[in-house]
Amino acid sequence: MIDSDSWKAKVVEESQTFCPACDSTNVTMGACAIGSMTVHQEYTCEDCQYEFTALFALTGCYAGHPEN
Ligand SMILES: [Zn+2]
């Protein structure tokens, strides 16, 4: 199993979330818990059913809303 720091570095490098247990990119987003400083995003791996949570920290703000 990859550790948290290595997982983060690889996600940043490849701009893609992957399973820390089996390296699969076939992961599904689940519930999202939003705080004032952090966001906890749940994921489930579709290949090995491993459940993990990505932790996001506040990095700044911008005008308007994301376009999507
Ligand atoms: Zn997996």
N, CA, C, O and the ligand as a Tripos MOL2 file, in Angstrom:
@<TRIPOS>MOLECULE
protein
  273   271    69     0     0
PROTEIN
NO_CHARGES

@<TRIPOS>ATOM
      1 N           0.8500   -1.2070    0.0000 N.3       1 MET1
      2 CA          0.0000    0.0000    0.0000 C.3       1 MET1
      3 C           0.8800    1.2490    0.0000 C.2       1 MET1
      4 O           1.8160    1.3720    0.7900 O.2       1 MET1
      5 N           0.5580    2.1580   -0.8950 N.am      2 ILE2
      6 CA          1.3140    3.4030   -0.9980 C.3       2 ILE2
      7 C           0.9820    4.3040    0.2030 C.2       2 ILE2
      8 O          -0.1500    4.2940    0.6870 O.2       2 ILE2
      9 N           1.9450    5.0680    0.6740 N.am      3 ASP3
     10 CA          1.6550    5.9440    1.8120 C.3       3 ASP3
     11 C           1.0460    7.2700    1.3260 C.2       3 ASP3
     12 O           1.0480    7.5820    0.1350 O.2       3 ASP3
     13 N           0.5360    8.0160    2.2760 N.am      4 SER4
     14 CA         -0.2180    9.2350    1.9640 C.3       4 SER4
     15 C           0.5900   10.2470    1.1430 C.2       4 SER4
     16 O           0.0870   10.8020    0.1670 O.2       4 SER4
     17 N           1.8420   10.4830    1.5430 N.am      5 ASP5
     18 CA          2.6590   11.4710    0.8430 C.3       5 ASP5
     19 C           2.9680   11.0330   -0.5950 C.2       5 ASP5
     20 O           2.9230   11.8460   -1.5180 O.2       5 ASP5
     21 N           3.2770    9.7570   -0.7770 N.am      6 SER6
     22 CA          3.5640    9.2450   -2.1100 C.3       6 SER6
     23 C           2.3130    9.2740   -2.9780 C.2       6 SER6
     24 O           2.3760    9.5770   -4.1690 O.2       6 SER6
     25 N           1.1840    8.9580   -2.3700 N.am      7 TRP7
     26 CA         -0.0980    8.9940   -3.0910 C.3       7 TRP7
     27 C          -0.3700   10.4070   -3.5930 C.2       7 TRP7
     28 O          -0.7030   10.6090   -4.7610 O.2       7 TRP7
     29 N          -0.2250   11.3870   -2.6940 N.am      8 LYS8
     30 CA         -0.4750   12.7800   -3.0540 C.3       8 LYS8
     31 C           0.4480   13.2270   -4.1870 C.2       8 LYS8
     32 O          -0.0070   13.8520   -5.1460 O.2       8 LYS8
     33 N           1.7390   12.9130   -4.0860 N.am      9 ALA9
     34 CA          2.7080   13.3180   -5.1000 C.3       9 ALA9
     35 C           2.3280   12.7560   -6.4690 C.2       9 ALA9
     36 O           2.4420   13.4450   -7.4830 O.2       9 ALA9
     37 N           1.8780   11.5050   -6.4920 N.am     10 LYS10
     38 CA          1.5380   10.8740   -7.7610 C.3      10 LYS10
     39 C           0.2280   11.4390   -8.3280 C.2      10 LYS10
     40 O           0.1060   11.6120   -9.5410 O.2      10 LYS10
     41 N          -0.7360   11.7230   -7.4720 N.am     11 VAL11
     42 CA         -1.9900   12.3270   -7.9330 C.3      11 VAL11
     43 C          -1.7110   13.7100   -8.5380 C.2      11 VAL11
     44 O          -2.2550   14.0500   -9.5880 O.2      11 VAL11
     45 N          -0.8700   14.4970   -7.8760 N.am     12 VAL12
     46 CA         -0.5170   15.8270   -8.3790 C.3      12 VAL12
     47 C           0.2190   15.7120   -9.7090 C.2      12 VAL12
     48 O          -0.0550   16.4610  -10.6460 O.2      12 VAL12
     49 N           1.1570   14.7650   -9.7830 N.am     13 GLU13
     50 CA          1.9630   14.5880  -10.9800 C.3      13 GLU13
     51 C           1.1120   14.1600  -12.1800 C.2      13 GLU13
     52 O           1.3120   14.6430  -13.2940 O.2      13 GLU13
     53 N           0.1650   13.2530  -11.9430 N.am     14 GLU14
     54 CA         -0.6250   12.7040  -13.0460 C.3      14 GLU14
     55 C          -2.0060   13.3400  -13.1750 C.2      14 GLU14
     56 O          -2.7600   13.0180  -14.0930 O.2      14 GLU14
     57 N          -2.3360   14.2520  -12.2430 N.am     15 SER15
     58 CA         -3.6460   14.9000  -12.2380 C.3      15 SER15
     59 C          -4.7900   13.8960  -12.3010 C.2      15 SER15
     60 O          -5.8040   14.1220  -12.9620 O.2      15 SER15
     61 N          -4.6080   12.8020  -11.6120 N.am     16 GLN16
     62 CA         -5.6220   11.7510  -11.6340 C.3      16 GLN16
     63 C          -5.6190   10.9870  -10.3190 C.2      16 GLN16
     64 O          -4.5700   10.5850   -9.8130 O.2      16 GLN16
     65 N          -6.8170   10.7950   -9.7790 N.am     17 THR17
     66 CA         -6.9390   10.0590   -8.5270 C.3      17 THR17
     67 C          -6.8600    8.5620   -8.7940 C.2      17 THR17
     68 O          -7.4660    8.0610   -9.7420 O.2      17 THR17
     69 N          -6.1190    7.8560   -7.9650 N.am     18 PHE18
     70 CA         -6.0130    6.4130   -8.1320 C.3      18 PHE18
     71 C          -6.1120    5.7300   -6.7740 C.2      18 PHE18
     72 O          -5.9420    6.3560   -5.7270 O.2      18 PHE18
     73 N          -6.3900    4.4340   -6.8180 N.am     19 CYS19
     74 CA         -6.5310    3.6520   -5.5980 C.3      19 CYS19
     75 C          -5.1670    3.4370   -4.9320 C.2      19 CYS19
     76 O          -4.2420    2.9430   -5.5770 O.2      19 CYS19
     77 N          -5.0300    3.8010   -3.6460 N.am     20 PRO20
     78 CA         -3.7390    3.6010   -2.9650 C.3      20 PRO20
     79 C          -3.4280    2.1330   -2.7000 C.2      20 PRO20
     80 O          -2.2890    1.7850   -2.3850 O.2      20 PRO20
     81 N          -4.4250    1.2790   -2.8260 N.am     21 ALA21
     82 CA         -4.2060   -0.1530   -2.5620 C.3      21 ALA21
     83 C          -3.7550   -0.9110   -3.8070 C.2      21 ALA21
     84 O          -2.8590   -1.7530   -3.7350 O.2      21 ALA21
     85 N          -4.3880   -0.6050   -4.9740 N.am     22 CYS22
     86 CA         -4.0810   -1.4140   -6.1670 C.3      22 CYS22
     87 C          -3.6730   -0.5790   -7.3810 C.2      22 CYS22
     88 O          -3.4780   -1.1280   -8.4650 O.2      22 CYS22
     89 N          -3.5410    0.7420   -7.2130 N.am     23 ASP23
     90 CA         -3.1110    1.6430   -8.2900 C.3      23 ASP23
     91 C          -4.1440    1.8600   -9.3960 C.2      23 ASP23
     92 O          -3.8480    2.5530  -10.3690 O.2      23 ASP23
     93 N          -5.3290    1.2980   -9.2790 N.am     24 SER24
     94 CA         -6.3470    1.4760  -10.3150 C.3      24 SER24
     95 C          -6.8580    2.9210  -10.3280 C.2      24 SER24
     96 O          -6.9860    3.5580   -9.2810 O.2      24 SER24
     97 N          -7.1450    3.4210  -11.5250 N.am     25 THR25
     98 CA         -7.7690    4.7440  -11.6250 C.3      25 THR25
     99 C          -9.2880    4.6220  -11.7400 C.2      25 THR25
    100 O          -9.9850    5.6180  -11.9280 O.2      25 THR25
    101 N          -9.7880    3.4060  -11.6270 N.am     26 ASN26
    102 CA        -11.2200    3.1380  -11.7050 C.3      26 ASN26
    103 C         -11.8520    3.3330  -10.3230 C.2      26 ASN26
    104 O         -12.3090    2.3790   -9.6930 O.2      26 ASN26
    105 N         -11.8670    4.5990   -9.8650 N.am     27 VAL27
    106 CA        -12.3870    4.9230   -8.5420 C.3      27 VAL27
    107 C         -13.6270    5.8050   -8.6690 C.2      27 VAL27
    108 O         -13.7340    6.6220   -9.5840 O.2      27 VAL27
    109 N         -14.5470    5.6260   -7.7460 N.am     28 THR28
    110 CA        -15.8050    6.3690   -7.7620 C.3      28 THR28
    111 C         -15.8740    7.3070   -6.5670 C.2      28 THR28
    112 O         -15.6020    6.9110   -5.4330 O.2      28 THR28
    113 N         -16.2400    8.5550   -6.8340 N.am     29 MET29
    114 CA        -16.4020    9.5260   -5.7540 C.3      29 MET29
    115 C         -17.6500    9.2110   -4.9420 C.2      29 MET29
    116 O         -18.6990    8.8920   -5.5010 O.2      29 MET29
    117 N         -17.5320    9.3020   -3.6300 N.am     30 GLY30
    118 CA        -18.6810    9.1220   -2.7520 C.3      30 GLY30
    119 C         -19.0460   10.4370   -2.0940 C.2      30 GLY30
    120 O         -18.9710   11.4990   -2.7130 O.2      30 GLY30
    121 N         -19.4390   10.3560   -0.8400 N.am     31 ALA31
    122 CA        -19.8610   11.5440   -0.1100 C.3      31 ALA31
    123 C         -18.6840   12.4750    0.1230 C.2      31 ALA31
    124 O         -17.5250   12.0610    0.0980 O.2      31 ALA31
    125 N         -19.0010   13.7240    0.3480 N.am     32 CYS32
    126 CA        -18.0020   14.7640    0.5300 C.3      32 CYS32
    127 C         -18.3540   15.5310    1.8000 C.2      32 CYS32
    128 O         -19.4590   16.0600    1.9230 O.2      32 CYS32
    129 N         -17.4090   15.5930    2.7540 N.am     33 ALA33
    130 CA        -17.6390   16.3460    3.9900 C.3      33 ALA33
    131 C         -16.8460   17.6440    3.9160 C.2      33 ALA33
    132 O         -15.6170   17.6240    3.8540 O.2      33 ALA33
    133 N         -17.5430   18.7620    3.9220 N.am     34 ILE34
    134 CA        -16.9050   20.0570    3.7380 C.3      34 ILE34
    135 C         -16.8500   20.8360    5.0380 C.2      34 ILE34
    136 O         -17.8820   21.0870    5.6620 O.2      34 ILE34
    137 N         -15.6300   21.2260    5.4550 N.am     35 GLY35
    138 CA        -15.4370   22.0800    6.6170 C.3      35 GLY35
    139 C         -14.9730   23.4430    6.1550 C.2      35 GLY35
    140 O         -14.9180   23.6970    4.9510 O.2      35 GLY35
    141 N         -14.6400   24.3220    7.0750 N.am     36 SER36
    142 CA        -14.1980   25.6620    6.6910 C.3      36 SER36
    143 C         -12.7680   25.6500    6.1660 C.2      36 SER36
    144 O         -12.3800   26.5470    5.4180 O.2      36 SER36
    145 N         -11.9800   24.6480    6.5460 N.am     37 MET37
    146 CA        -10.5750   24.5790    6.1460 C.3      37 MET37
    147 C         -10.2340   23.3220    5.3530 C.2      37 MET37
    148 O          -9.2090   23.2750    4.6730 O.2      37 MET37
    149 N         -11.0760   22.3210    5.4390 N.am     38 THR38
    150 CA        -10.7520   21.0410    4.8030 C.3      38 THR38
    151 C         -11.9650   20.4350    4.1030 C.2      38 THR38
    152 O         -13.1110   20.7060    4.4620 O.2      38 THR38
    153 N         -11.6920   19.6220    3.1140 N.am     39 VAL39
    154 CA        -12.7320   18.8270    2.4580 C.3      39 VAL39
    155 C         -12.2770   17.3720    2.4900 C.2      39 VAL39
    156 O         -11.1540   17.0530    2.1030 O.2      39 VAL39
    157 N         -13.1550   16.5060    2.9520 N.am     40 HIS40
    158 CA        -12.8850   15.0730    2.9550 C.3      40 HIS40
    159 C         -13.7380   14.4400    1.8590 C.2      40 HIS40
    160 O         -14.9630   14.3920    1.9610 O.2      40 HIS40
    161 N         -13.0790   13.9580    0.8210 N.am     41 GLN41
    162 CA        -13.7980   13.3500   -0.2980 C.3      41 GLN41
    163 C         -13.6180   11.8280   -0.2570 C.2      41 GLN41
    164 O         -12.5040   11.3120   -0.3410 O.2      41 GLN41
    165 N         -14.7380   11.1380   -0.1260 N.am     42 GLU42
    166 CA        -14.6790    9.6750   -0.0730 C.3      42 GLU42
    167 C         -14.5770    9.0810   -1.4790 C.2      42 GLU42
    168 O         -15.1890    9.5720   -2.4280 O.2      42 GLU42
    169 N         -13.7900    8.0140   -1.5820 N.am     43 TYR43
    170 CA        -13.6770    7.2630   -2.8360 C.3      43 TYR43
    171 C         -13.8200    5.7790   -2.5570 C.2      43 TYR43
    172 O         -13.4770    5.3060   -1.4730 O.2      43 TYR43
    173 N         -14.3210    5.0570   -3.5230 N.am     44 THR44
    174 CA        -14.3140    3.5940   -3.4810 C.3      44 THR44
    175 C         -13.6770    3.0970   -4.7720 C.2      44 THR44
    176 O         -14.0340    3.5440   -5.8620 O.2      44 THR44
    177 N         -12.7330    2.1690   -4.6440 N.am     45 CYS45
    178 CA        -12.1030    1.5680   -5.8170 C.3      45 CYS45
    179 C         -13.0320    0.5200   -6.4160 C.2      45 CYS45
    180 O         -13.5010   -0.3720   -5.7100 O.2      45 CYS45
    181 N         -13.2970    0.6230   -7.7010 N.am     46 GLU46
    182 CA        -14.2010   -0.3260   -8.3550 C.3      46 GLU46
    183 C         -13.5080   -1.6560   -8.6580 C.2      46 GLU46
    184 O         -14.1690   -2.6590   -8.9290 O.2      46 GLU46
    185 N         -12.1860   -1.6570   -8.6120 N.am     47 ASP47
    186 CA        -11.4590   -2.8820   -8.9390 C.3      47 ASP47
    187 C         -11.2270   -3.7750   -7.7180 C.2      47 ASP47
    188 O         -11.3430   -4.9960   -7.8140 O.2      47 ASP47
    189 N         -10.8940   -3.1630   -6.5540 N.am     48 CYS48
    190 CA        -10.6130   -3.9880   -5.3660 C.3      48 CYS48
    191 C         -11.5210   -3.6490   -4.1980 C.2      48 CYS48
    192 O         -11.3880   -4.2240   -3.1180 O.2      48 CYS48
    193 N         -12.4520   -2.7100   -4.4100 N.am     49 GLN49
    194 CA        -13.4330   -2.3160   -3.3860 C.3      49 GLN49
    195 C         -12.7980   -1.6270   -2.1790 C.2      49 GLN49
    196 O         -13.4390   -1.4760   -1.1390 O.2      49 GLN49
    197 N         -11.5380   -1.2110   -2.3170 N.am     50 TYR50
    198 CA        -10.8880   -0.4850   -1.2210 C.3      50 TYR50
    199 C         -11.5380    0.8900   -1.0690 C.2      50 TYR50
    200 O         -11.7740    1.5890   -2.0550 O.2      50 TYR50
    201 N         -11.8260    1.2710    0.1890 N.am     51 GLU51
    202 CA        -12.4280    2.5740    0.4580 C.3      51 GLU51
    203 C         -11.3820    3.4850    1.0760 C.2      51 GLU51
    204 O         -10.6850    3.0980    2.0140 O.2      51 GLU51
    205 N         -11.2750    4.7030    0.5410 N.am     52 PHE52
    206 CA        -10.3190    5.6610    1.0880 C.3      52 PHE52
    207 C         -10.8950    7.0660    0.9870 C.2      52 PHE52
    208 O         -11.8950    7.2920    0.3050 O.2      52 PHE52
    209 N         -10.2590    7.9970    1.6660 N.am     53 THR53
    210 CA        -10.7260    9.3780    1.6820 C.3      53 THR53
    211 C          -9.5860   10.3050    1.3060 C.2      53 THR53
    212 O          -8.5000   10.2200    1.8780 O.2      53 THR53
    213 N          -9.8230   11.1830    0.3520 N.am     54 ALA54
    214 CA         -8.8410   12.2010   -0.0140 C.3      54 ALA54
    215 C          -9.1000   13.4350    0.8440 C.2      54 ALA54
    216 O         -10.2390   13.8810    0.9890 O.2      54 ALA54
    217 N          -8.0260   13.9760    1.4070 N.am     55 LEU55
    218 CA         -8.1410   15.1580    2.2620 C.3      55 LEU55
    219 C          -7.6200   16.3780    1.5070 C.2      55 LEU55
    220 O          -6.4730   16.4000    1.0590 O.2      55 LEU55
    221 N          -8.4700   17.3840    1.3710 N.am     56 PHE56
    222 CA         -8.1060   18.6180    0.6810 C.3      56 PHE56
    223 C          -8.0140   19.7580    1.6950 C.2      56 PHE56
    224 O          -8.8140   19.8260    2.6280 O.2      56 PHE56
    225 N          -7.0440   20.6480    1.5160 N.am     57 ALA57
    226 CA         -6.8650   21.7920    2.4030 C.3      57 ALA57
    227 C          -7.1500   23.0990    1.6560 C.2      57 ALA57
    228 O          -7.0240   23.1740    0.4340 O.2      57 ALA57
    229 N          -7.5280   24.1010    2.4020 N.am     58 LEU58
    230 CA         -7.7990   25.4150    1.8350 C.3      58 LEU58
    231 C          -6.5350   26.0010    1.2000 C.2      58 LEU58
    232 O          -5.4850   26.0480    1.8400 O.2      58 LEU58
    233 N          -6.6330   26.4460   -0.0500 N.am     59 THR59
    234 CA         -5.4520   27.0170   -0.6950 C.3      59 THR59
    235 C          -5.6630   28.4410   -1.1870 C.2      59 THR59
    236 O          -4.6950   29.0910   -1.5810 O.2      59 THR59
    237 N          -6.8840   28.9480   -1.1780 N.am     60 GLY60
    238 CA         -7.1010   30.3150   -1.6160 C.3      60 GLY60
    239 C          -8.5360   30.5260   -2.0390 C.2      60 GLY60
    240 O          -9.4120   29.7280   -1.7060 O.2      60 GLY60
    241 N          -8.7800   31.6110   -2.7810 N.am     61 CYS61
    242 CA        -10.1240   31.8610   -3.2780 C.3      61 CYS61
    243 C         -10.0340   32.6120   -4.6140 C.2      61 CYS61
    244 O          -9.0000   33.1910   -4.9460 O.2      61 CYS61
    245 N         -11.1140   32.5910   -5.3540 N.am     62 TYR62
    246 CA        -11.1700   33.3520   -6.5960 C.3      62 TYR62
    247 C         -12.5800   33.8430   -6.8130 C.2      62 TYR62
    248 O         -13.5260   33.3260   -6.2180 O.2      62 TYR62
    249 N         -12.7240   34.8580   -7.6780 N.am     63 ALA63
    250 CA        -14.0340   35.4460   -7.9370 C.3      63 ALA63
    251 C         -14.8950   34.5130   -8.7730 C.2      63 ALA63
    252 O         -14.3790   33.7710   -9.6090 O.2      63 ALA63
    253 N         -16.1620   34.5460   -8.5590 N.am     64 GLY64
    254 CA        -17.0830   33.7540   -9.3550 C.3      64 GLY64
    255 C         -17.1340   32.3110   -8.9160 C.2      64 GLY64
    256 O         -16.7320   31.9680   -7.8050 O.2      64 GLY64
    257 N         -17.6350   31.4660   -9.8070 N.am     65 HIS65
    258 CA        -17.7960   30.0520   -9.5040 C.3      65 HIS65
    259 C         -17.1640   29.2140  -10.6140 C.2      65 HIS65
    260 O         -17.0270   29.6760  -11.7470 O.2      65 HIS65
    261 N         -16.7760   27.9710  -10.2810 N.am     66 PRO66
    262 CA        -16.1450   27.1350  -11.3060 C.3      66 PRO66
    263 C         -17.0870   26.8860  -12.4780 C.2      66 PRO66
    264 O         -18.2910   26.7060  -12.2950 O.2      66 PRO66
    265 N         -16.5320   26.8770  -13.6710 N.am     67 GLU67
    266 CA        -17.3230   26.5960  -14.8660 C.3      67 GLU67
    267 C         -17.3240   25.0980  -15.1080 C.2      67 GLU67
    268 O         -16.2710   24.4980  -15.3250 O.2      67 GLU67
    269 N         -18.5070   24.4920  -15.0730 N.am     68 ASN68
    270 CA        -18.5760   23.0580  -15.3890 C.3      68 ASN68
    271 C         -19.9590   22.6100  -15.7940 C.2      68 ASN68
    272 O         -20.1650   21.4330  -16.0880 O.2      68 ASN68
    273 ZN         -8.1280   -0.6810   -5.6780 Zn       69 ZN69
@<TRIPOS>BOND
     1     1     2 1
     2     2     3 1
     3     3     4 2
     4     3     5 am
     5     5     6 1
     6     6     7 1
     7     7     8 2
     8     7     9 am
     9     9    10 1
    10    10    11 1
    11    11    12 2
    12    11    13 am
    13    13    14 1
    14    14    15 1
    15    15    16 2
    16    15    17 am
    17    17    18 1
    18    18    19 1
    19    19    20 2
    20    19    21 am
    21    21    22 1
    22    22    23 1
    23    23    24 2
    24    23    25 am
    25    25    26 1
    26    26    27 1
    27    27    28 2
    28    27    29 am
    29    29    30 1
    30    30    31 1
    31    31    32 2
    32    31    33 am
    33    33    34 1
    34    34    35 1
    35    35    36 2
    36    35    37 am
    37    37    38 1
    38    38    39 1
    39    39    40 2
    40    39    41 am
    41    41    42 1
    42    42    43 1
    43    43    44 2
    44    43    45 am
    45    45    46 1
    46    46    47 1
    47    47    48 2
    48    47    49 am
    49    49    50 1
    50    50    51 1
    51    51    52 2
    52    51    53 am
    53    53    54 1
    54    54    55 1
    55    55    56 2
    56    55    57 am
    57    57    58 1
    58    58    59 1
    59    59    60 2
    60    59    61 am
    61    61    62 1
    62    62    63 1
    63    63    64 2
    64    63    65 am
    65    65    66 1
    66    66    67 1
    67    67    68 2
    68    67    69 am
    69    69    70 1
    70    70    71 1
    71    71    72 2
    72    71    73 am
    73    73    74 1
    74    74    75 1
    75    75    76 2
    76    75    77 am
    77    77    78 1
    78    78    79 1
    79    79    80 2
    80    79    81 am
    81    81    82 1
    82    82    83 1
    83    83    84 2
    84    83    85 am
    85    85    86 1
    86    86    87 1
    87    87    88 2
    88    87    89 am
    89    89    90 1
    90    90    91 1
    91    91    92 2
    92    91    93 am
    93    93    94 1
    94    94    95 1
    95    95    96 2
    96    95    97 am
    97    97    98 1
    98    98    99 1
    99    99   100 2
   100    99   101 am
   101   101   102 1
   102   102   103 1
   103   103   104 2
   104   103   105 am
   105   105   106 1
   106   106   107 1
   107   107   108 2
   108   107   109 am
   109   109   110 1
   110   110   111 1
   111   111   112 2
   112   111   113 am
   113   113   114 1
   114   114   115 1
   115   115   116 2
   116   115   117 am
   117   117   118 1
   118   118   119 1
   119   119   120 2
   120   119   121 am
   121   121   122 1
   122   122   123 1
   123   123   124 2
   124   123   125 am
   125   125   126 1
   126   126   127 1
   127   127   128 2
   128   127   129 am
   129   129   130 1
   130   130   131 1
   131   131   132 2
   132   131   133 am
   133   133   134 1
   134   134   135 1
   135   135   136 2
   136   135   137 am
   137   137   138 1
   138   138   139 1
   139   139   140 2
   140   139   141 am
   141   141   142 1
   142   142   143 1
   143   143   144 2
   144   143   145 am
   145   145   146 1
   146   146   147 1
   147   147   148 2
   148   147   149 am
   149   149   150 1
   150   150   151 1
   151   151   152 2
   152   151   153 am
   153   153   154 1
   154   154   155 1
   155   155   156 2
   156   155   157 am
   157   157   158 1
   158   158   159 1
   159   159   160 2
   160   159   161 am
   161   161   162 1
   162   162   163 1
   163   163   164 2
   164   163   165 am
   165   165   166 1
   166   166   167 1
   167   167   168 2
   168   167   169 am
   169   169   170 1
   170   170   171 1
   171   171   172 2
   172   171   173 am
   173   173   174 1
   174   174   175 1
   175   175   176 2
   176   175   177 am
   177   177   178 1
   178   178   179 1
   179   179   180 2
   180   179   181 am
   181   181   182 1
   182   182   183 1
   183   183   184 2
   184   183   185 am
   185   185   186 1
   186   186   187 1
   187   187   188 2
   188   187   189 am
   189   189   190 1
   190   190   191 1
   191   191   192 2
   192   191   193 am
   193   193   194 1
   194   194   195 1
   195   195   196 2
   196   195   197 am
   197   197   198 1
   198   198   199 1
   199   199   200 2
   200   199   201 am
   201   201   202 1
   202   202   203 1
   203   203   204 2
   204   203   205 am
   205   205   206 1
   206   206   207 1
   207   207   208 2
   208   207   209 am
   209   209   210 1
   210   210   211 1
   211   211   212 2
   212   211   213 am
   213   213   214 1
   214   214   215 1
   215   215   216 2
   216   215   217 am
   217   217   218 1
   218   218   219 1
   219   219   220 2
   220   219   221 am
   221   221   222 1
   222   222   223 1
   223   223   224 2
   224   223   225 am
   225   225   226 1
   226   226   227 1
   227   227   228 2
   228   227   229 am
   229   229   230 1
   230   230   231 1
   231   231   232 2
   232   231   233 am
   233   233   234 1
   234   234   235 1
   235   235   236 2
   236   235   237 am
   237   237   238 1
   238   238   239 1
   239   239   240 2
   240   239   241 am
   241   241   242 1
   242   242   243 1
   243   243   244 2
   244   243   245 am
   245   245   246 1
   246   246   247 1
   247   247   248 2
   248   247   249 am
   249   249   250 1
   250   250   251 1
   251   251   252 2
   252   251   253 am
   253   253   254 1
   254   254   255 1
   255   255   256 2
   256   255   257 am
   257   257   258 1
   258   258   259 1
   259   259   260 2
   260   259   261 am
   261   261   262 1
   262   262   263 1
   263   263   264 2
   264   263   265 am
   265   265   266 1
   266   266   267 1
   267   267   268 2
   268   267   269 am
   269   269   270 1
   270   270   271 1
   271   271   272 2
@<TRIPOS>SUBSTRUCTURE
     1 MET1         2 RESIDUE 1 A MET
     2 ILE2         6 RESIDUE 1 A ILE
     3 ASP3        10 RESIDUE 1 A ASP
     4 SER4        14 RESIDUE 1 A SER
     5 ASP5        18 RESIDUE 1 A ASP
     6 SER6        22 RESIDUE 1 A SER
     7 TRP7        26 RESIDUE 1 A TRP
     8 LYS8        30 RESIDUE 1 A LYS
     9 ALA9        34 RESIDUE 1 A ALA
    10 LYS10       38 RESIDUE 1 A LYS
    11 VAL11       42 RESIDUE 1 A VAL
    12 VAL12       46 RESIDUE 1 A VAL
    13 GLU13       50 RESIDUE 1 A GLU
    14 GLU14       54 RESIDUE 1 A GLU
    15 SER15       58 RESIDUE 1 A SER
    16 GLN16       62 RESIDUE 1 A GLN
    17 THR17       66 RESIDUE 1 A THR
    18 PHE18       70 RESIDUE 1 A PHE
    19 CYS19       74 RESIDUE 1 A CYS
    20 PRO20       78 RESIDUE 1 A PRO
    21 ALA21       82 RESIDUE 1 A ALA
    22 CYS22       86 RESIDUE 1 A CYS
    23 ASP23       90 RESIDUE 1 A ASP
    24 SER24       94 RESIDUE 1 A SER
    25 THR25       98 RESIDUE 1 A THR
    26 ASN26      102 RESIDUE 1 A ASN
    27 VAL27      106 RESIDUE 1 A VAL
    28 THR28      110 RESIDUE 1 A THR
    29 MET29      114 RESIDUE 1 A MET
    30 GLY30      118 RESIDUE 1 A GLY
    31 ALA31      122 RESIDUE 1 A ALA
    32 CYS32      126 RESIDUE 1 A CYS
    33 ALA33      130 RESIDUE 1 A ALA
    34 ILE34      134 RESIDUE 1 A ILE
    35 GLY35      138 RESIDUE 1 A GLY
    36 SER36      142 RESIDUE 1 A SER
    37 MET37      146 RESIDUE 1 A MET
    38 THR38      150 RESIDUE 1 A THR
    39 VAL39      154 RESIDUE 1 A VAL
    40 HIS40      158 RESIDUE 1 A HIS
    41 GLN41      162 RESIDUE 1 A GLN
    42 GLU42      166 RESIDUE 1 A GLU
    43 TYR43      170 RESIDUE 1 A TYR
    44 THR44      174 RESIDUE 1 A THR
    45 CYS45      178 RESIDUE 1 A CYS
    46 GLU46      182 RESIDUE 1 A GLU
    47 ASP47      186 RESIDUE 1 A ASP
    48 CYS48      190 RESIDUE 1 A CYS
    49 GLN49      194 RESIDUE 1 A GLN
    50 TYR50      198 RESIDUE 1 A TYR
    51 GLU51      202 RESIDUE 1 A GLU
    52 PHE52      206 RESIDUE 1 A PHE
    53 THR53      210 RESIDUE 1 A THR
    54 ALA54      214 RESIDUE 1 A ALA
    55 LEU55      218 RESIDUE 1 A LEU
    56 PHE56      222 RESIDUE 1 A PHE
    57 ALA57      226 RESIDUE 1 A ALA
    58 LEU58      230 RESIDUE 1 A LEU
    59 THR59      234 RESIDUE 1 A THR
    60 GLY60      238 RESIDUE 1 A GLY
    61 CYS61      242 RESIDUE 1 A CYS
    62 TYR62      246 RESIDUE 1 A TYR
    63 ALA63      250 RESIDUE 1 A ALA
    64 GLY64      254 RESIDUE 1 A GLY
    65 HIS65      258 RESIDUE 1 A HIS
    66 PRO66      262 RESIDUE 1 A PRO
    67 GLU67      266 RESIDUE 1 A GLU
    68 ASN68      270 RESIDUE 1 A ASN
    69 ZN69       273 GROUP 0 **** ****
